[in-house]
Amino acid sequence: MQRGELSAALYQATLVEKPPCYAGRMSYLYGDSTTFPYDVDYIELARGAVDCALQLFSAQQAIASALVREEAQNQQRSVQRGRLTSMGEVLERALEPFLRGDSEPTAQAALRVLQGAKACLEEQRGEGERLATDAASHAQHVIQRAGESAHRALEAFLVRHDVPETELGLQLECNGEGYAGTVSVRSPFGVSATFALRISPEHPWARLRRVADLTGNLEVHLPQPSGWISRRVEMAPVKLERMFVTSVRVAGTELELVLRKSASGGSGYRASVDLRGARGVRLSPVDENGAADTDPPLTLDGEDDRRMQELAHRVLDSVQGLTGLRGSMRSVSLDDHPLSQLEWPETVAHRLLTELAPIVMEISRRSGAPGELVLRRDVGDGRREEIYVTKAELWERLLVLPPERRVPFAALGINPPLVTPVAEAPVSSTPMTLDGAPPLYELPGAAVASAGPAA
C-alpha cells in the first residue's frame, strides 16, 4: 500500500494494536536484493526523520539556552539585590553617629546623604528588576519561537512521511456544496495529529454525492410504521440510493456513514461498518437535526448486510489517497497529551530515531557498501533502480548541533567519520634533491667557489 492510502489491510487491528499498515505489494529490496518488508522509500524517510530530529534538537537547544540565561540573570539579580541591601545597611550604620549628634547642620547633612544613597540604591534595585523582567520576557520569546519551529518541523515530517505501522483516519463532512475534512495520523512513536484535508476541485468528493453515485439500487429492510388504526411497526424495504452521503468517518476498524434526505439536513440513517466483517452493519435513524436515535441500533443481516457492506467498500475505494492530501496541522499530541511541556521536542526526536533505528541498521547491514544506506526497487522490464544516501552526508547535516545533541543519531549508525592517520615517510639521514645529487649546501667549500664566475 502506498503512503497515505486507506485499505482493509490497514484495519487488521484496533488503534490500540499496531497493524501492518504497509503490508501488501513489496516493490523495494535491500541492497543485497532480498525483500524489504515495507513498500515505502525508507531512504527518503530516514532523510526526513534526520532533518526533523535535527530541527527538534535545535529547538530544544534554544529552549535550554534561554532557560540557562534566564536562571543566570535571576541569580545575578539576587546577588546584586543582596549587595545593595548590605550597602544600605553599612551606610546607615556609618551615618548613625552623625544623625544623632548635637550639631543640627551635621545631622541634616547626614540625613541628606542617607536619603540620597537610599534613592540611588532603590534606583539600582529597580534597574535590576527591569533587567530581570526583560531577560524573562526574552527567554519566553525564544522558547515560544523554538516551540513554533519544532511544531513546523514535526508538521513538515508528518505531512510527507508515514512511519510503518502508522494508523490513518479520515473525516469528511458535507458543507452544502461539497465536502471538507480532516486526516488523522497516529504514529507508533506516540505522536498523534490531525490535518486539514486538501481536496482538489477535480476530485469526486469535492462535490455532493448521493448513494447512487457509489452503488445503485440500494434497498434495505428497516422498521417502518404501518396500519391506520393500530399504528404498528413492521419491517419494510427502504430505498437509500437517493440519499446524500453527508458524513464519512474512517477510524480504526470502523467506517461510519451518515445518509440524509438533503445535503443540508433532513432525517436519515447512521451506518456503522466493521471493516473486519466481525459483525453485521449497524443502522440507527437520525432526526432532522442529525441527532441519532437513542434506541439500540439495528444490526443488519443477510442481503441487507451484504448491500451495506458493498456501499461501505465502494466508499472506502473512493477515498483512496485522500489521507495523503494533508494541509496545515490542526492539532498534535504526545501520548494523547498536548505538546506543552518544555522537553517535548527532545522527547519526540528520541522516540522518532528509536522507532526507525532497527530498520535503518538492517538496511545498513545489508547495503553491501560501507558507510551507505541502500535500497533497490524494481522498475519493470528487468531493471532495478538504486536509492542510497551516505552516512557522511547525514552526519554533515548534524554539525550545526552541539556535540552532545548529536549522540542520539548514533542509533541510526550516524557517527563521526573515522579519520585515518597519514603514514609518515621515513626520514633519510642524507637530504636528497630531485635528481638524487647531494644538495648545494652540503658541497665542499672549494666546489662551491668553483661554481661561481671566473675571476
C-alpha positions in Angstrom: 0.0 0.0 0.0 1.4 3.4 -0.9 1.7 6.2 1.6 -1.5 8.0 2.5 -3.8 5.2 1.4 -6.6 3.5 3.3 -7.4 -0.1 2.8 -8.7 -3.2 4.5 -5.1 -4.2 5.3 -4.8 -1.0 7.4 -7.6 -2.1 9.7 -6.4 -5.6 10.8 -6.2 -4.3 14.3 -7.7 -1.6 16.5 -5.9 1.7 17.4 -4.5 0.0 20.5 -2.7 -2.5 18.4 -0.2 -1.9 15.6 -1.5 -3.1 12.2 1.0 -3.9 9.4 -0.1 -0.7 7.5 2.4 -1.2 4.7 1.7 -4.9 4.1 0.9 -5.8 0.6 2.8 -5.4 -2.6 6.5 -5.2 -1.8 8.5 -3.4 -4.6 11.5 -2.4 -2.5 14.6 -4.6 -1.9 17.5 -4.4 0.4 20.9 -3.7 -1.1 21.6 -7.4 -1.2 18.5 -7.9 -3.3 16.5 -9.6 -0.6 12.9 -8.5 0.0 12.4 -5.3 2.0 9.3 -5.7 4.3 7.7 -2.3 3.5 6.6 -0.7 0.3 8.0 2.7 1.3 11.1 4.6 0.3 12.9 4.2 3.7 15.9 6.2 2.5 13.8 9.3 1.9 12.0 8.5 5.2 15.4 8.3 7.0 16.4 11.6 5.5 13.2 13.3 6.6 13.5 11.8 10.1 17.1 13.1 10.5 16.1 16.6 9.3 13.1 16.6 11.6 15.0 15.3 14.6 17.8 17.8 13.8 15.3 20.7 14.0 13.7 19.3 17.1 17.1 19.1 18.9 18.0 22.6 17.7 14.7 23.9 19.2 15.5 22.0 22.4 18.9 23.6 22.5 17.4 27.1 22.1 15.0 26.4 24.9 17.7 25.1 27.2 20.0 28.0 26.4 17.2 30.5 27.1 16.4 28.9 30.4 20.0 28.9 31.4 20.4 32.6 30.6 17.2 33.4 32.5 18.4 31.5 35.5 21.8 33.2 35.4 20.1 36.6 35.2 17.9 35.7 38.2 20.9 34.6 40.2 22.8 37.8 39.3 19.7 39.8 40.3 19.5 38.0 43.6 23.3 38.6 44.3 23.1 42.3 43.3 19.9 42.8 45.4 21.7 41.4 48.4 24.8 43.6 47.9 22.6 46.7 47.6 20.8 45.8 50.8 24.1 45.3 52.6 25.4 48.6 51.2 22.4 50.4 52.6 22.8 48.9 56.0 26.5 49.8 56.1 25.8 53.4 55.1 23.1 53.7 57.7 25.3 52.4 60.4 28.1 54.7 59.3 25.9 57.8 59.4 24.1 56.9 62.6 26.5 58.9 64.9 26.1 62.0 62.8 22.3 61.6 62.7 22.2 61.6 66.5 24.9 64.2 67.0 24.4 67.6 68.7 25.2 69.6 65.5 22.0 70.2 63.6 23.8 71.1 60.3 25.8 67.8 60.6 22.6 65.8 61.2 20.8 67.4 58.3 23.8 66.7 56.0 24.0 63.1 57.2 20.2 62.7 56.6 20.5 64.1 53.1 23.4 61.8 52.3 21.4 58.8 53.6 18.3 59.8 51.7 20.3 60.3 48.5 22.1 56.9 49.0 18.8 55.1 49.6 17.3 56.7 46.5 20.3 55.6 44.4 20.2 52.1 45.8 16.4 51.9 45.1 17.1 53.1 41.6 19.6 50.3 41.1 17.2 47.8 42.5 14.6 48.9 40.0 17.1 48.6 37.2 18.0 45.1 38.3 14.3 44.2 38.3 13.8 45.7 34.9 16.8 43.7 33.5 15.4 40.5 35.1 12.0 41.2 33.6 13.5 41.8 30.2 15.5 38.6 30.5 12.4 36.6 31.4 10.5 38.2 28.6 13.3 37.4 26.1 13.6 33.9 27.4 9.8 33.3 26.9 10.1 34.8 23.4 12.9 32.5 22.5 11.1 29.5 24.0 7.9 30.4 22.0 9.8 30.7 18.8 11.7 27.5 19.4 8.4 25.7 20.1 6.9 27.1 16.9 10.0 26.0 14.9 9.6 22.5 16.5 5.9 22.4 15.6 6.7 23.3 12.0 9.4 20.6 11.7 7.1 18.0 13.1 4.3 19.2 10.8 6.6 19.1 7.7 7.6 15.5 8.6 4.1 14.2 9.3 2.7 15.8 6.1 5.2 14.0 3.9 6.0 10.7 5.7 4.2 7.9 7.4 6.4 5.7 9.5 5.4 2.0 9.0 2.6 1.0 11.4 1.2 4.5 11.3 -2.6 4.4 11.6 -4.6 6.8 9.4 -8.1 8.1 9.8 -10.3 10.3 7.7 -13.3 12.5 8.4 -15.5 14.0 5.6 -18.3 16.4 6.4 -20.8 17.9 3.9 -20.8 21.7 3.8 -23.8 22.0 1.5 -21.8 22.3 -1.7 -19.1 19.6 -1.3 -17.0 18.2 1.5 -14.4 19.4 3.9 -12.5 17.1 6.1 -9.6 16.2 8.3 -6.9 13.5 8.2 -5.8 11.9 11.5 -2.4 10.4 12.0 -1.5 8.1 14.9 2.2 7.2 14.8 3.8 4.2 16.5 6.2 6.6 18.4 3.4 8.3 20.4 2.6 11.4 18.3 -0.9 11.9 17.1 -2.0 14.7 14.8 -4.9 16.0 12.7 -4.5 17.8 9.4 -6.9 19.8 7.2 -7.8 17.9 4.1 -6.9 19.5 0.8 -9.4 18.2 -1.8 -8.7 19.3 -5.4 -11.7 20.6 -7.3 -11.5 17.7 -9.7 -11.8 15.0 -7.0 -15.3 13.3 -6.8 -15.6 14.2 -3.1 -15.2 17.9 -4.0 -18.9 17.9 -4.9 -22.1 16.4 -3.4 -22.5 12.7 -3.6 -25.6 10.5 -3.4 -25.6 6.8 -2.6 -26.5 6.1 -6.2 -23.1 7.7 -7.2 -21.4 4.8 -5.4 -23.8 1.9 -5.8 -27.2 1.5 -7.5 -30.5 0.1 -6.3 -29.6 0.1 -2.6 -32.5 -1.2 -0.6 -32.6 -2.5 2.9 -35.4 -3.6 5.2 -36.0 -1.3 8.2 -38.7 -0.8 10.8 -41.5 1.4 9.4 -44.8 2.5 10.9 -47.8 0.6 9.3 -51.5 0.5 9.7 -54.1 3.3 10.1 -55.6 2.0 13.3 -53.1 0.0 15.3 -50.0 2.1 14.0 -47.8 -0.9 14.4 -44.2 -1.1 13.2 -43.2 -3.6 10.6 -40.0 -4.4 8.6 -40.4 -2.8 5.1 -38.0 -2.2 2.2 -36.5 1.3 2.2 -34.7 2.7 -0.8 -31.5 4.6 0.0 -29.9 5.5 -3.4 -31.4 9.0 -3.5 -30.0 9.9 -0.1 -27.0 12.2 0.2 -23.8 11.0 1.9 -23.3 13.8 4.4 -20.6 12.3 6.6 -17.8 9.7 6.2 -15.6 8.7 9.1 -12.9 6.1 8.9 -11.1 5.3 12.2 -9.5 2.1 13.4 -11.5 -0.7 12.1 -14.8 1.3 11.8 -16.3 3.1 8.8 -19.2 5.3 9.7 -21.6 6.8 7.1 -24.4 9.3 7.6 -27.1 9.3 4.9 -29.7 12.0 4.8 -32.5 13.2 2.6 -30.9 16.5 1.9 -27.3 17.7 1.7 -28.1 20.4 4.2 -30.1 18.3 6.6 -33.2 16.2 6.9 -33.7 12.8 8.5 -31.8 9.7 7.5 -29.6 7.0 8.9 -26.2 6.5 10.5 -24.4 3.2 9.5 -21.5 1.7 11.4 -19.5 -0.9 9.5 -16.9 -3.2 11.0 -14.2 -3.4 8.2 -13.1 -6.7 9.5 -16.5 -8.2 8.9 -16.7 -9.4 12.5 -20.3 -8.2 12.9 -23.2 -7.0 10.7 -23.7 -3.4 9.8 -25.4 -1.4 12.5 -28.0 1.2 11.4 -29.5 4.0 13.5 -32.1 6.6 12.4 -31.1 10.3 12.7 -33.6 13.1 13.1 -33.9 16.4 11.1 -31.1 17.9 13.2 -28.8 14.9 12.7 -29.1 13.5 16.2 -29.1 9.7 16.4 -32.0 7.7 17.9 -31.3 6.7 21.5 -32.7 3.2 20.9 -30.1 0.4 20.3 -29.1 0.3 16.6 -30.5 -2.3 14.3 -27.9 -4.9 13.2 -28.5 -5.9 9.5 -28.1 -9.4 8.3 -28.4 -11.4 5.1 -28.8 -9.5 1.9 -29.3 -6.2 3.7 -25.9 -6.5 5.4 -24.2 -7.5 2.1 -25.6 -4.5 0.3 -24.5 -2.1 3.0 -21.1 -3.7 3.1 -20.8 -3.2 -0.6 -21.6 0.5 -0.2 -19.0 0.8 2.6 -16.3 -0.7 0.4 -17.2 1.5 -2.5 -16.8 4.5 -0.2 -13.5 3.2 1.0 -12.3 2.7 -2.5 -13.4 6.2 -3.5 -11.4 7.9 -0.7 -8.1 6.1 -1.5 -5.3 8.6 -1.5 -7.2 11.4 0.4 -5.2 10.8 3.5 -2.1 11.9 1.6 -3.7 15.3 0.8 -2.7 16.9 4.1 -2.8 20.6 4.6 -2.0 22.5 7.8 -1.7 20.7 11.1 -4.7 21.5 13.3 -3.7 19.6 16.4 -0.9 17.5 17.7 -0.3 15.5 20.9 2.2 13.2 22.5 0.7 10.1 24.3 -2.7 11.9 24.0 -1.4 15.0 25.8 -0.9 18.4 24.2 2.7 19.3 23.4 3.0 22.0 26.1 5.9 20.8 28.3 9.4 22.3 27.5 11.0 18.9 26.9 8.7 17.7 24.1 11.0 18.4 21.1 13.8 16.3 22.5 11.4 13.6 23.6 9.8 13.3 20.2 13.2 13.4 18.5 14.5 10.5 20.6 11.3 8.5 20.0 11.4 9.0 16.3 15.1 7.9 16.0 14.4 4.9 18.2 11.5 3.9 16.1 13.5 4.0 12.8 16.7 2.6 14.3 16.1 -1.2 13.8 15.2 -1.0 10.2 17.8 1.6 9.3 20.5 -0.6 10.9 19.2 -3.6 9.0 19.4 -1.6 5.8 23.0 -0.6 6.7 23.9 -4.2 7.4 22.5 -5.4 4.0 23.7 -2.5 1.9 27.0 -4.0 0.9 28.6 -0.6 0.7 30.3 0.6 3.9 29.0 4.0 5.0 25.9 3.8 2.8 22.2 3.1 3.2 21.0 1.4 0.1 17.6 0.2 -1.2 16.7 -1.1 -4.6 13.4 -1.1 -6.4 12.0 -3.0 -9.4 11.0 -0.5 -12.2 10.0 -3.2 -14.7 11.5 -4.7 -17.9 14.1 -6.5 -15.7 15.5 -3.2 -14.4 16.1 -2.0 -10.9 16.9 1.4 -9.6 19.1 2.0 -6.6 18.3 4.5 -3.9 21.0 5.4 -1.4 22.4 8.0 1.0 25.8 8.1 2.6 26.1 8.3 6.4 28.7 11.0 5.9 26.1 13.2 4.2 23.7 12.7 7.1 26.5 13.4 9.6 27.3 16.7 7.9 23.8 17.9 8.5 24.3 17.4 12.2 27.3 19.6 12.5 25.1 22.6 13.4 24.2 20.8 16.7 26.5 20.9 19.7 28.3 17.5 20.2 26.1 16.3 23.0 23.0 16.7 20.8 24.5 14.6 18.0 24.8 11.5 20.2 21.2 10.2 19.7 21.8 9.8 16.0 24.2 7.0 16.7 21.1 4.8 17.0 20.9 5.1 13.1 24.6 4.4 12.8 25.3 8.0 12.1 28.7 8.7 13.8 31.7 11.0 13.2 33.7 9.7 10.2 36.8 7.9 11.2 40.0 9.8 10.3 42.8 7.6 9.1 46.2 9.0 10.2 48.5 9.7 7.3 51.6 7.4 7.4 54.8 9.5 7.7 57.6 8.7 5.2 60.9 7.6 6.8 63.3 10.4 7.2 66.6 9.9 5.3 69.8 10.9 7.0 71.1 12.3 3.8 68.9 15.0 2.2 68.3 14.4 -1.5 67.4 16.7 -4.4 65.2 15.9 -7.2 68.0 14.4 -9.3 69.4 12.4 -6.4 72.5 14.6 -6.0 73.5 16.0 -2.7 72.1 19.5 -2.1 74.3 22.5 -2.8 74.7 23.5 0.9 76.5 20.2 1.6 79.1 20.5 -1.2 82.7 21.3 -0.1 83.6 25.0 0.0 86.1 24.7 -2.8 83.5 23.2 -5.1 81.1 26.0 -4.2 83.7 28.6 -5.1 84.4 26.9 -8.4 80.8 27.1 -9.3 80.9 30.9 -9.4 82.1 33.1 -12.3 85.7 33.1 -13.2 87.9 35.7 -11.6 
